Amino acid sequence: MNAHENTINTAPFYELDWAPFLDWASGYARTEYARGRILALETVSGFASSVHRAQELQTETQEIQGLLDREALWGVLNQLPDLSEELSVIEKRGVFEVVQAVALRSWLYAFDSWSQFPQETAPRLFKHALSQVFSPADLIRHFDRMIGPTGEIRENASPKLAQASQRARETRIQIQNRLDQLLKKYSSDGVLQERYSDVREGRYVLPVKVSDQSKVAGRITEYSVSQQTVFIEPKEIEDLKLELRRAESEIHEEVFRLMKELSDRIVPYEGQILHALSILVYWDAVQARARVASLYGGRSIRVLSERKFYLQETANPILFLSLPESEIVRNTVDFQTRMLLLSGPNTGGKTVLLKLLGIAALCARTGFFFP
């Protein structure tokens, strides 16, 4: 097929059903980055600019087609988050929030998996991807030492954090015990609207009848909608609340210190992280091309510099999205001159054939296979 470097007008792409085809293919990418990469092919900026590059793209798709069942490669890409905020924090030498550190760690796990894949996997994939991804094992150890598997800061991440967390936990128990005692006392006195305690916006409250609010010393936090109940935080737990605030403040300070330490440790890896991210995204898009090809019987396109087409028993791949294969009319196109003249009655298939040639040319320049 022809793959010249001439500028292509994007206006006819709509008529070729190119956007729906790309949308279909993008659904098989594992990451949002790769989905965006595929959808960006709606414009010519991502097209191969030479015959050699078009051949390389076809070769990549061909190689990955034999690796689609390797979930150790592709499964680790599932549900990886967007890293825009995290990369911005690294660039600005800022401090990660815990949730941002968790997001970055999920990508580090993927990098680690790819960096350990065996060399015999596939020549191009290994040379241009697997061997180029750095091993983040050291970084992962620091992440895992501070952050648990479900995304929470480990209490034992530092001795100071462990002590403060223990104090906070014990103080909450003391507060609850004291509330239970007060609940029993005020319930027997008949001043409670209902027999329970609650936590509202960080305050430990009892539901007191409005008519009896003077009998419970403490801070009024709010009234019920009916104005029959007033929620009061008892004065008896003020000292315990103060102790809890001190412990929680120490926890926040120590978590910030730990996140600062982790953020500083990441900075020297900035370039390697960006490089590894680009590699995984690139090959995720390749596997999406290979995976969608298996749905329409796609085969590698041999891209030539000569002006000719030879497409045997082929059809527009977008037809496979909406029609059973048995209903799809196939054509063989052997075109080796400078002009193709189509004639025939209305609804005879002329437009379908022209669309076929157009989308085949686009597939040739973007690495997609063709039926």
Number of C-alpha atoms within 10 A of each C-alpha: 21 17 23 17 12 8 8 11 9 10 9 12 17 11 12 22 18 21 17 15 19 20 15 17 22 22 15 19 27 21 22 20 20 24 21 15 18 25 19 15 17 20 14 16 9 14 21 21 17 16 19 13 17 24 21 17 21 25 17 22 24 21 18 23 19 13 16 14 11 11 10 12 17 21 12 18 22 12 11 17 16 14 15 8 13 20 16 11 17 18 11 10 14 15 20 22 15 17 14 17 18 23 17 21 20 16 22 22 18 24 24 18 19 24 21 13 14 11 13 8 15 15 13 14 18 18 11 12 19 26 16 16 24 18 20 20 15 8 17 17 11 14 20 16 14 21 21 14 9 7 16 12 21 17 19 14 19 14 11 15 23 16 16 21 20 14 17 23 14 13 19 16 12 15 19 16 12 16 22 15 12 18 20 14 13 17 16 11 10 13 21 24 17 14 16 14 18 15 10 12 7 8 15 19 22 26 24 26 21 17 11 14 18 11 12 20 12 17 14 16 14 14 16 11 8 7 10 13 21 23 26 22 23 19 12 15 18 14 11 16 20 12 16 21 14 14 21 18 14 18 20 13 13 19 22 16 13 20 21 17 14 18 19 16 12 14 16 11 15 12 10 15 21 11 15 23 18 16 18 24 20 16 20 26 25 25 26 25 29 29 20 23 21 14 12 19 14 18 16 21 25 15 22 17 12 11 13 16 19 14 19 12 11 20 24 25 22 18 16 17 13 8 10 9 13 7 9 15 13 14 16 13 16 11 14 12 9 7 7 9 5 10 9 8 7 8 8 10 15 15 14 16 18 15 20 22 19 18 22 25 18 20 20 26 29 22 25 27 25 23 21
